[in-house]
Amino acid sequence: MNKQIENFRESIGNMLAIVNQNTTTLSAHLAKSVFIIAIGSNDYMNNYLLPELYSSSAQFTPLAFSDMLVRQLAQQLMVGILVISPAPFKFLNAFVSSVA
């Protein structure tokens, strides 16, 4: 996920160059955008469902493992997106508090 966040940050920089560093214009554009985040399948396949390779299934119940993944994702998104705008941080912070 860290690499994807870094790619998004780089894309924001590229978009800022296109709009001549006008953050208001870019913010208005991004406010109309839809972001999709697909997570989990590799984490489950590689880290939970292969007990002969990874100890995750011995350390976590299925619910505890999914909770840990959600908390890690939210933390990565908060750190990565806060650089761009504080508004998503407020939403994600509330989300993390609700699952903690």
Phi, psi and omega in degrees: 000326181301321180294320179295321177294319177297320177298320179295317178301317179296320178297321177299316177300318178295319179293323177299322178296323181293323182263024177055045177063020180275098183293331179295315179297315180294318179299319178297320178294313182293330179295337179265003184268157176247131179245131179243131178238117178254124185222165164102323189298314179294324179298317179289313182297313187273329189249345183240322186267005177239071184297339178288343179251328185228148183266008185303318183291337176279334183271332187231146166285164178304318180294316180296323179294315180293323176299318179297318178297317180296317179296318179297316179299312181300319179296315179297319179293319179299313181295317183287320186274334180304327179298329185273314183201138179285341183299311177298330179300317180299316179297312182293325178297318177296321179296313181297319179298326182285335180260351182284000000 
